């Protein structure tokens, strides 16, 4: 295994051809060469997953170790807060790793750059660097960690905004695909399925999260989600008739946005710290069972998948003109710097989720994203998603470019 990924001049001349062959080959073919940007994205995603699992292990099982250490037996206050502070330490180390990668790979235009080889290869030194950075925060004073804890709120906000833009970018691509050719029959069938599925899930939410009439806050959240979806669909159909656009594509995009609203509503409801307004208890119930563990595993998978997806599809965040849409064979397949930046703020996001958006209170084992701060953050994110969707639809109807963000 060549940790340098081809340092000779002849390799530099052939790297474009080698990458083009990998790009046009099979998906499994990407893993035949350990030093290419397509394989690298999965490697960075795996490192991010391992950091998440390490943070969880430190939170749930590291308190006894911290209590035995004179340096680590202090925390920000609250019962059993040593584990939640341990999450911040792991998050800080992981964040430093991805920020270093961001600074060293930003503005790489071509695949024959030596910095591109650093992104796509040199795995042994990078794994060693990440290991050292994960250990380093455990030697920092608690005051420094408190500052980082405050920064995580800002980083999480940045991550959620990027995720929101990514979702709307996906919806724009769906709309463009629908309008490119006459696909009215399959599109109409698919949009019908989406809207029926939305109504069925809303009914399920009312049954599962409103077991009694006193659960007024859950009724409000679910009803607000339904109203936002109806508004999105109404705006899309109104602008369709006003501008003589393909009706099915507009309704289909609102259907996809409806799925995202359902996801945000579900995460908000399951984040509520109480158990009275959930039919069979939540992922935060005091009893650890298969449902609790499954909810935890699903939460980890969602974090990693969302971070990986948003980071890889970075081209949609670039402002381009039509004559700049062409991509040369030796252009990098995605924005390496932005890719690492998303993982950096993603580490702040998973720290807040594992700590229930507050490092000062304890978290039960196998729980994630439990707390009223997280609940209201999801609801605000849901409202922002609906408003941005409607704003983009109005912007498109005025003849503007779809957000100026290319997919």
Backbone torsions as a table, in degrees:
resi	resn	phi	psi	omega
1	UNK	NA	124.2	-178.6
2	UNK	-92.0	106.1	-177.0
3	UNK	-68.7	-18.6	179.6
4	UNK	-90.2	-10.4	176.8
5	UNK	60.0	45.0	173.4
6	UNK	84.3	87.5	-176.8
7	UNK	-98.0	-5.2	-178.3
8	UNK	-80.4	160.8	-179.0
9	UNK	-67.5	-33.4	178.9
10	UNK	-65.8	-37.1	176.5
11	UNK	-66.4	-36.9	178.0
12	UNK	-61.4	-36.6	-179.5
13	UNK	-71.7	-29.9	-174.6
14	UNK	-98.0	-3.7	-173.5
15	UNK	-64.2	-36.8	178.8
16	UNK	-62.2	-43.4	178.9
17	UNK	-66.5	-39.7	-179.8
18	UNK	-64.3	-42.5	179.4
19	UNK	-68.4	-36.3	178.7
20	UNK	-64.2	-38.1	177.9
21	UNK	-66.0	-41.4	178.8
22	UNK	-65.9	-41.9	-178.3
23	UNK	-62.3	-40.8	-177.3
24	UNK	-86.5	-4.8	-179.5
25	UNK	-86.6	-166.7	-179.2
26	UNK	-76.5	164.6	178.8
27	UNK	-63.7	-40.7	179.2
28	UNK	-66.9	-26.4	179.3
29	UNK	-64.4	-20.8	178.4
30	UNK	-64.4	-25.2	-176.8
31	UNK	-92.6	-2.7	177.2
32	UNK	-72.1	-25.9	178.2
33	UNK	-116.4	116.5	-174.5
34	UNK	-73.5	-9.8	-176.5
35	UNK	-118.3	73.7	173.7
36	UNK	-147.8	153.3	-173.8
37	UNK	-65.9	-24.0	179.8
38	UNK	-74.2	-40.9	174.9
39	UNK	-70.1	-33.9	-176.8
40	UNK	-60.9	-36.8	-177.8
41	UNK	-62.2	-37.3	177.9
42	UNK	-71.4	-34.9	178.4
43	UNK	-64.5	-44.3	178.0
44	UNK	-66.5	-36.4	176.1
45	UNK	-64.2	-37.8	177.8
46	UNK	-66.3	-41.4	176.8
47	UNK	-61.5	-39.4	178.0
48	UNK	-64.5	-41.7	177.8
49	UNK	-62.3	-44.8	179.6
50	UNK	-62.6	-36.9	177.3
51	UNK	-65.2	-39.1	176.2
52	UNK	-61.1	-46.0	-179.1
53	UNK	-66.4	-37.1	177.1
54	UNK	-64.6	-42.6	178.7
55	UNK	-62.4	-40.7	177.5
56	UNK	-63.9	-44.3	180.0
57	UNK	-63.1	-39.9	178.4
58	UNK	-64.4	-40.7	-178.8
59	UNK	-67.4	-46.2	-173.0
60	UNK	-84.2	-28.1	-172.6
61	UNK	-129.1	4.4	-175.6
62	UNK	-97.2	-6.3	-175.8
63	UNK	-61.0	-41.5	-178.6
64	UNK	-63.8	-36.8	177.9
65	UNK	-67.5	-41.6	-178.9
66	UNK	-65.9	-37.0	-179.5
67	UNK	-65.1	-28.1	179.6
68	UNK	-80.4	-11.5	-178.9
69	UNK	-100.2	129.6	179.2
70	UNK	-66.4	-32.0	-177.8
71	UNK	-76.5	-30.8	-171.3
72	UNK	-109.0	8.2	-176.2
73	UNK	-89.5	14.1	173.6
74	UNK	-114.8	147.6	179.4
75	UNK	-149.1	-173.9	-171.6
76	UNK	-77.7	5.1	-179.9
77	UNK	106.3	158.5	-179.3
78	UNK	95.6	158.7	-178.6
79	UNK	-73.1	135.2	176.9
80	UNK	55.5	39.2	-178.2
81	UNK	-85.7	-4.9	180.0
82	UNK	-62.9	-38.4	179.6
83	UNK	-67.5	-41.0	180.0
84	UNK	-69.0	-34.1	174.1
85	UNK	-68.3	-31.7	175.2
86	UNK	-62.6	-35.2	175.9
87	UNK	-61.0	-43.5	178.8
88	UNK	-62.7	-37.3	179.8
89	UNK	-66.0	-44.8	177.4
90	UNK	-63.7	-43.0	179.2
91	UNK	-60.8	-42.0	-179.9
92	UNK	-63.0	-43.3	178.5
93	UNK	-63.1	-43.6	178.4
94	UNK	-65.5	-40.1	179.2
95	UNK	-63.2	-41.9	178.6
96	UNK	-61.9	-39.1	178.4
97	UNK	-60.5	-48.9	-177.4
98	UNK	-72.7	-28.3	174.8
99	UNK	-69.4	-36.7	174.8
100	UNK	-64.1	-42.6	177.4
101	UNK	-65.1	-37.5	177.0
102	UNK	-61.8	-47.6	-178.0
103	UNK	-66.1	-30.7	-176.2
104	UNK	-90.9	-8.2	-178.3
105	UNK	-123.8	3.2	-178.0
106	UNK	-69.1	143.6	176.6
107	UNK	61.8	41.4	172.0
108	UNK	-90.4	113.4	-175.6
109	UNK	-88.8	-34.5	-171.3
110	UNK	-124.2	155.8	-176.6
111	UNK	-77.3	-13.0	-179.6
112	UNK	-90.8	12.2	177.0
113	UNK	-78.7	144.8	178.0
114	UNK	-64.5	-28.3	177.9
115	UNK	-70.4	-27.3	175.9
116	UNK	-65.6	-36.8	177.9
117	UNK	-65.9	-33.2	176.7
118	UNK	-66.3	-38.3	178.4
119	UNK	-69.4	-42.9	-171.6
120	UNK	-90.9	-11.0	-177.4
121	UNK	-139.8	-151.3	-179.7
122	UNK	53.5	47.9	-172.6
123	UNK	-72.3	-36.8	-179.6
124	UNK	-63.1	-48.9	176.3
125	UNK	-62.5	-37.3	-178.0
126	UNK	-70.3	-38.2	176.8
127	UNK	-65.1	-40.8	176.1
128	UNK	-63.1	-39.9	178.7
129	UNK	-64.5	-41.9	-180.0
130	UNK	-65.7	-40.1	177.6
131	UNK	-60.6	-42.3	178.9
132	UNK	-66.1	-39.4	-179.4
133	UNK	-69.7	-29.0	176.7
134	UNK	-71.6	-29.1	179.1
135	UNK	-81.9	-35.5	-173.7
136	UNK	-53.9	-45.0	-177.7
137	UNK	-61.8	-20.2	179.5
138	UNK	-72.6	-7.5	176.6
139	UNK	-104.2	3.0	-179.5
140	UNK	-87.7	149.6	178.6
141	UNK	-69.1	158.8	-175.5
142	UNK	-65.5	-30.0	179.9
143	UNK	-64.4	-40.4	177.9
144	UNK	-64.5	-38.0	179.7
145	UNK	-66.4	-34.4	178.2
146	UNK	-63.6	-38.0	177.4
147	UNK	-64.0	-43.8	178.3
148	UNK	-63.4	-36.1	177.8
149	UNK	-59.1	-36.6	176.6
150	UNK	-71.4	-37.2	180.0
151	UNK	-65.0	-30.3	-178.4
152	UNK	-61.1	-29.4	178.0
153	UNK	-65.9	-41.8	178.0
154	UNK	-66.4	-45.2	179.5
155	UNK	-61.8	-37.8	177.5
156	UNK	-64.3	-41.0	176.7
157	UNK	-60.5	-42.1	177.4
158	UNK	-62.1	-43.4	-179.5
159	UNK	-62.3	-43.2	-178.9
160	UNK	-67.0	-35.3	176.5
161	UNK	-65.6	-44.8	178.4
162	UNK	-61.3	-41.4	178.3
163	UNK	-63.1	-39.2	179.1
164	UNK	-64.4	-43.9	177.5
165	UNK	-63.1	-38.7	179.8
166	UNK	-63.1	-42.9	179.2
167	UNK	-61.9	-45.0	179.4
168	UNK	-67.2	-32.1	174.7
169	UNK	-63.3	-40.2	176.8
170	UNK	-63.6	-42.6	179.4
171	UNK	-64.0	-38.4	177.4
172	UNK	-62.5	-40.0	179.8
173	UNK	-66.3	-37.6	176.4
174	UNK	-61.8	-43.4	179.8
175	UNK	-62.7	-44.0	179.4
176	UNK	-64.8	-38.0	178.7
177	UNK	-64.0	-40.7	-179.1
178	UNK	-67.7	-33.4	-176.2
179	UNK	-86.6	-9.9	-175.3
180	UNK	-73.1	-35.2	-179.5
181	UNK	-141.4	173.6	179.6
182	UNK	-82.4	98.5	179.0
183	UNK	-121.5	35.0	-169.9
184	UNK	-61.1	-39.6	-175.2
185	UNK	-66.1	-57.2	-179.8
186	UNK	-65.6	-33.3	-179.1
187	UNK	-66.5	-44.1	179.8
188	UNK	-62.5	-38.5	178.7
189	UNK	-66.4	-42.8	-177.8
190	UNK	-68.2	-40.0	-179.9
191	UNK	-66.2	-36.0	177.4
192	UNK	-63.3	-41.9	178.3
193	UNK	-62.2	-41.8	-179.0
194	UNK	-62.2	-46.7	-177.3
195	UNK	-69.8	-36.9	175.9
196	UNK	-65.2	-41.5	178.2
197	UNK	-61.6	-39.8	178.7
198	UNK	-59.5	-48.0	-179.0
199	UNK	-63.0	-40.3	-179.8
200	UNK	-63.8	-41.2	179.6
201	UNK	-67.8	-39.2	177.3
202	UNK	-59.9	-43.1	177.4
203	UNK	-61.6	-42.5	177.3
204	UNK	-60.8	-41.4	177.8
205	UNK	-59.5	-43.9	179.3
206	UNK	-61.7	-36.6	-179.4
207	UNK	-74.7	-43.9	-171.5
208	UNK	-80.9	-40.3	-173.4
209	UNK	-103.4	1.1	176.3
210	UNK	-129.7	67.5	-179.3
211	UNK	-73.6	-14.8	179.1
212	UNK	-145.7	159.4	-175.9
213	UNK	-66.7	-21.2	-178.4
214	UNK	-72.5	-8.5	-179.6
215	UNK	-83.3	59.6	-174.7
216	UNK	-65.7	-35.2	-177.2
217	UNK	-66.0	-37.3	177.6
218	UNK	-69.6	-38.6	175.8
219	UNK	-59.8	-41.0	179.0
220	UNK	-63.9	-46.4	-178.6
221	UNK	-61.3	-47.1	-176.7
222	UNK	-68.3	-43.0	179.1
223	UNK	-64.7	-39.1	177.9
224	UNK	-62.6	-39.0	177.4
225	UNK	-62.6	-43.2	178.1
226	UNK	-62.6	-43.6	-179.3
227	UNK	-65.0	-42.3	179.1
228	UNK	-61.8	-40.4	178.8
229	UNK	-65.9	-41.9	178.3
230	UNK	-63.7	-38.7	177.2
231	UNK	-64.6	-44.1	178.3
232	UNK	-59.1	-45.9	-179.1
233	UNK	-65.9	-41.4	179.8
234	UNK	-64.3	-43.1	178.9
235	UNK	-63.5	-43.6	-179.6
236	UNK	-62.5	-44.5	-179.4
237	UNK	-69.8	-37.5	178.3
238	UNK	-62.8	-46.0	-179.8
239	UNK	-69.4	-28.6	176.4
240	UNK	-62.6	-48.8	180.0
241	UNK	-68.8	-35.0	-178.0
242	UNK	-71.0	-28.8	-175.3
243	UNK	-114.8	4.4	177.0
244	UNK	57.8	48.4	178.4
245	UNK	-101.1	162.8	179.5
246	UNK	-57.5	118.5	-174.6
247	UNK	-63.6	-42.5	-174.9
248	UNK	-63.6	-38.4	-178.2
249	UNK	-65.2	-39.0	-179.7
250	UNK	-66.5	-43.6	179.6
251	UNK	-68.1	-32.3	178.9
252	UNK	-67.3	-42.8	179.8
253	UNK	-64.4	-37.5	176.7
254	UNK	-67.2	-30.1	175.9
255	UNK	-66.1	-41.7	176.8
256	UNK	-65.3	-41.0	176.8
257	UNK	-63.5	-33.7	176.4
258	UNK	-60.8	-38.0	176.9
259	UNK	-62.4	-40.8	179.0
260	UNK	-66.4	-39.6	177.1
261	UNK	-63.5	-38.8	176.4
262	UNK	-61.6	-42.7	179.6
263	UNK	-61.4	-45.2	179.8
264	UNK	-65.0	-39.8	178.4
265	UNK	-64.1	-42.5	179.3
266	UNK	-63.0	-44.9	179.1
267	UNK	-65.0	-34.4	177.7
268	UNK	-66.7	-44.4	-178.3
269	UNK	-66.2	-40.7	-178.2
270	UNK	-76.7	-11.6	178.4
271	UNK	-84.5	-11.1	-178.8
272	UNK	-62.1	131.3	-176.5
273	UNK	-69.7	-23.8	179.4
274	UNK	-79.1	161.4	-179.0
275	UNK	-116.3	-3.9	-174.4
276	UNK	-71.4	-26.5	-175.6
277	UNK	-104.0	30.1	172.1
278	UNK	-129.4	133.3	-168.9
279	UNK	-55.8	-43.5	-178.2
280	UNK	-125.9	32.2	-177.9
281	UNK	81.8	166.4	-177.2
282	UNK	-110.4	-173.0	177.1
283	UNK	-67.9	-12.8	-178.4
284	UNK	-101.6	10.6	179.8
285	UNK	-62.3	153.5	-176.6
286	UNK	-67.7	-19.9	179.4
287	UNK	-92.7	125.1	179.1
288	UNK	-88.2	111.6	179.3
289	UNK	-131.6	-172.0	-176.5
290	UNK	-64.8	-33.7	178.8
291	UNK	-66.9	-41.9	179.1
292	UNK	-62.1	-47.3	-179.2
293	UNK	-65.9	-41.5	179.3
294	UNK	-63.0	-40.3	178.0
295	UNK	-63.8	-39.4	179.1
296	UNK	-65.5	-47.5	179.7
297	UNK	-61.0	-42.7	178.5
298	UNK	-61.4	-40.4	178.7
299	UNK	-62.0	-43.1	178.3
300	UNK	-63.3	-44.2	180.0
301	UNK	-61.7	-41.3	179.6
302	UNK	-62.8	-43.1	179.8
303	UNK	-60.5	-50.9	-176.5
304	UNK	-65.5	-44.5	-178.6
305	UNK	-63.8	-44.1	179.9
306	UNK	-63.0	-44.0	-179.7
307	UNK	-65.5	-44.4	-179.8
308	UNK	-62.7	-46.3	-177.0
309	UNK	-64.1	-46.6	-178.8
310	UNK	-65.3	-41.5	-178.9
311	UNK	-66.0	-39.5	-177.0
312	UNK	-72.5	-40.0	-178.4
313	UNK	-85.7	54.8	-175.2
314	UNK	-79.8	-17.6	-177.4
315	UNK	-61.7	-26.7	-178.1
316	UNK	-70.8	-13.2	-179.3
317	UNK	-94.2	3.0	-179.1
318	UNK	-94.6	133.8	177.4
319	UNK	-83.8	118.6	-176.6
320	UNK	-134.0	154.8	171.7
321	UNK	-97.7	165.8	-174.6
322	UNK	-60.0	-38.3	-177.4
323	UNK	-75.0	-4.9	179.1
324	UNK	-101.9	3.1	-175.5
325	UNK	-70.4	-25.3	-178.0
326	UNK	-66.9	135.7	179.7
327	UNK	-114.6	125.3	178.8
328	UNK	-72.7	161.8	-177.4
329	UNK	-64.5	-28.8	-177.7
330	UNK	-97.7	10.5	174.0
331	UNK	-74.1	149.2	177.7
332	UNK	-66.4	143.6	-176.0
333	UNK	-70.4	-23.0	176.6
334	UNK	-154.1	166.8	-177.2
335	UNK	-78.3	104.1	-174.5
336	UNK	-62.4	-45.2	-178.4
337	UNK	-60.4	-47.2	179.4
338	UNK	-64.5	-36.8	177.7
339	UNK	-55.6	-47.7	-179.5
340	UNK	-72.2	-32.9	178.7
341	UNK	-63.5	-40.3	178.6
342	UNK	-62.6	-40.8	177.0
343	UNK	-66.0	-34.7	179.6
344	UNK	-63.4	-48.8	178.3
345	UNK	-73.3	-25.1	175.5
346	UNK	-64.9	-32.4	176.8
347	UNK	-66.3	-34.6	175.4
348	UNK	-67.4	-37.2	179.8
349	UNK	-63.9	-46.9	-177.5
350	UNK	-70.0	-26.6	175.8
351	UNK	-63.9	-43.5	178.7
352	UNK	-66.5	-38.8	-179.9
353	UNK	-65.3	-44.6	-179.5
354	UNK	-67.1	-28.0	-180.0
355	UNK	-96.7	8.4	179.6
356	UNK	64.4	30.7	177.6
357	UNK	65.5	16.6	179.5
358	UNK	-161.1	111.0	-177.7
359	UNK	-73.0	-6.8	-175.6
360	UNK	-86.1	-8.6	-179.3
361	UNK	-123.2	152.4	-175.9
362	UNK	-74.8	157.7	176.1
363	UNK	-122.8	137.6	176.6
364	UNK	-71.1	159.6	179.7
365	UNK	-62.9	146.3	178.3
366	UNK	57.9	39.1	173.7
367	UNK	-123.3	154.8	-179.4
368	UNK	-153.7	139.9	174.8
369	UNK	57.6	57.3	178.4
370	UNK	-118.8	120.2	179.3
371	UNK	156.1	150.8	-177.4
372	UNK	-67.2	-29.8	177.7
373	UNK	-61.8	-45.0	178.1
374	UNK	-64.8	-37.8	179.0
375	UNK	-60.2	-50.3	-178.8
376	UNK	-70.9	-28.9	175.3
377	UNK	-63.2	-39.5	178.0
378	UNK	-66.2	-42.0	-178.9
379	UNK	-65.1	-42.1	177.1
380	UNK	-63.9	-40.0	177.2
381	UNK	-63.5	-37.4	178.0
382	UNK	-64.4	-44.8	177.5
383	UNK	-62.7	-42.8	179.3
384	UNK	-63.2	-39.7	179.5
385	UNK	-61.5	-44.4	179.8
386	UNK	-65.7	-42.0	-179.6
387	UNK	-66.1	-41.5	178.6
388	UNK	-64.9	-40.5	178.1
389	UNK	-59.6	-47.7	-179.7
390	UNK	-65.9	-37.8	178.0
391	UNK	-63.1	-41.5	178.6
392	UNK	-66.3	-36.5	177.7
393	UNK	-65.4	-42.7	176.4
394	UNK	-64.9	-38.4	179.1
395	UNK	-63.6	-42.1	177.7
396	UNK	-64.1	-37.6	-177.8
397	UNK	-67.8	-22.6	177.9
398	UNK	-85.1	0.1	177.1
399	UNK	92.1	8.1	-179.7
400	UNK	-78.9	165.0	175.1
401	UNK	-67.7	152.0	-177.5
402	UNK	-69.8	76.3	174.0
403	UNK	78.8	-9.8	-176.4
404	UNK	69.9	6.9	-177.4
405	UNK	-110.3	116.3	-175.1
406	UNK	-83.3	149.8	178.7
407	UNK	-93.1	NA	NA
